[in-house]
Amino acid sequence: MKNFALITAVVLIALSATAQKKERRTYGVEKMTEFTVKYKDGKEEERYISDVEFYNEDGKWIEKVDYLPNGQIKRIEKRKYAKIDWFGEKEIVEEIVDEPLDRGVEEKKLKPDYKREVYTYEKGEVVREDEYNREGELKGWKTFEYNGYGDVLEEREYKADGELKEYEKYTYDKRGLPLKRQTFKASGELEEEKIYVYE
């Protein structure tokens, strides 16, 4: 009986933590605007709106608009959700992707593309992602560090020889919503920053 009570308590705590993780994602946010800031030699070189996302009442995105630095629309994605059964969550029932800008670039593939990724998990989170080529050779890998809510705090990308290529650091507000993603060169020089504003 004691074992049953202990197992039940553990399951309820786990379910509660999962529910809290999902709930804290919404907070009535209807729109997110992403600003991209490019740096060169440690100085801001360029700043522009790079992405705008709109959300439904469940916190799922319903529209994403990607912008080029000159303000032109690069890509628009729209999703519609509906319940597909009585008990389930709303699922995607329609998706539209539109790239309205003809940039006059003809796509050519010089050789077939291939990528194999292998994931290593700890406590339900991906902590390492290895990438291999067609011949099975390791091309490089990424490592991930998380906070107690399962949000990525740092992502490091390595070359096949183990040399650090670049790393990213993430910051979140008290609700768990991303505020900033900074990309650094291996030397520690800030290369790019993504800033997120919510409405």
N, C-alpha and C positions, 0 to 999 in steps of 0.2 A: 504494500500500500504506500509506503514511504517513497519507493522508487517511482511509482505511478505519479504521485504528487510532484516529485522533483522533475520528472520528464515533462509533465503538464506545465509547470512553472517556466521551465526553459523554453518550451515551444511558445508560450504566450509572450514571453519577453522578446523572443526573436521576431514574432509576428508584429509586436508593438514597434520594435525598432525599424522593421521594414515599412510599416505604415507611416511612421514619422519621417523616414527618408523620402517617401513619395509625397507626403503632404507639404513638406517644407519647400518642395520644388515649385509650387504654384503661387501661393500668396497673392492671388488676384492679378498677377502680372499679365498684361494684355499685349505688350510690345517690348522688344529689346532692340536697341540700336548698337551696332558694333562700329567703333572707330579704329582705324588702323593708323599707327604712327610708325614711320620708317626712320631709322637712325643711321648716320654715317659718321664714323670717328667720334661717337659719343654725343653727337648733336642731332637734334630733330631736323630731318630733311623734308618730310612730307607727312601730311595728316589729312585723312578723308574718311567719309562714311563708307564702310565696305560691305555692310550687311544689315538688313532690317528684318526682324522676325516678328510675326503676329501669332498669338496663342489663343486657344479656346478655353472654356471654363475649367477643363481638366488639366490644363497646363501643357497640352500637346501643341506643337506648332502646326499652324494651318496655312501659313504663307511665309516664304523666305525670298528676299530680294537681294541679290548680290550685285554690288556696284564696282565699276572700274574707278581708278583714281580720278579720272576726269568727270565723274558723276554719271556716266552712261550706265544703263542697266546691262549687266553681263548675263544674268540668269534669274529666272523666276520659277519657284517651285510652289505648288499648291496641293493641299491634301484635304480630303473630306473623310470624316469618321462616322461610323454608325455601329450600333450594337448588332452583332450577328447572331447572338443567342440571348436567352433571358438572363443569364447569370454573369456573362463575361463583360470585360471592359469594352469600350468602343475600339473598333479596329479600323484600319485604313481601308476604305472601299473605293476610293478614286485618288489618283495622283497625276498631276500635270507638271511637266518640266518644259520650260520654254527658254531658249537662248535667242532673244530677238535681234541681237546685233550681229550683222554679217561683217566679220572682221577681215574678210577676203583671204583667210588662211586656208589653204588646202591641206587636209590631214593626210599625212603619209606615214606609213609604218615601214621602217627600213628592215626590221626583223621582228619575228613574232615575240610577243611579250609574255613573260612568265614570272610569277611570284608565288612563293610558298611561305606561309607564316606559321610559326609554332608558338603557342602561348603557354606560359607557366603561371599557375594560380597559387595564391596564398590567401586563406580566409575569404574565398569567394571573389577576390580581385586579381586582375592580371598584373603581375609584377615584372614580367619579362616577355618580350615579343621578339623572336628570332626570325630573320628573313633569309631565305635560301634561294639560289638560282636553280635553273633547270638541271644542272649537273649535281645538285645537292651540296654545293659549297656555300658556307655561311657568308652572306654579303654584309651583314651588320646586325645590330640588335638595339632594342630600346628597353629601358628600365623605368618603372613607375613607382612613386611613393604616394601614399594616401593619408588623409586625415581620418578621424574616427567616424566620419559620416560616409566614407567611401568616395570622397572627392579627390581627384588627382592634385597633389601639391607640386610635384616635380616630375618631369619626364626627361630622361637623358638618352641621346642617340649616339651610338658608337659605330665606328667603322669595323670592318672584318678583322683588322689587326688589333682591335681593342682601344684604339685612339678615340677620345671623345670628339665627336663632330660638332654637336651643339646641345643645348639644354633649354627647357622651358620651365618657368615657374608660374604658378597659378595662385590668385588670391580670391577670396570669397567674402561676401557680406555675412551678417549674423544670421540671415535666413538660409544661407548655403548657396546663394546665387553667385555665379562667377562675376567678379568685378574686373579682373585684369589677367591677361596671359602675356608674359614677357619671354621673348626668345633671345638667347645669348649665344655668342660664338663660344668656342671652347676656351678662348682666352679670357672670357668673362665680360667682353664688350657687348653692350645692349645693341641688338640688331633690329628688333621689331617689337611693338607692343600692341595688343588688342585690348580696348577698353569697352566695357559693356554698361549701357545705361538702360534702366527699366522704367516703364510707365504702367 
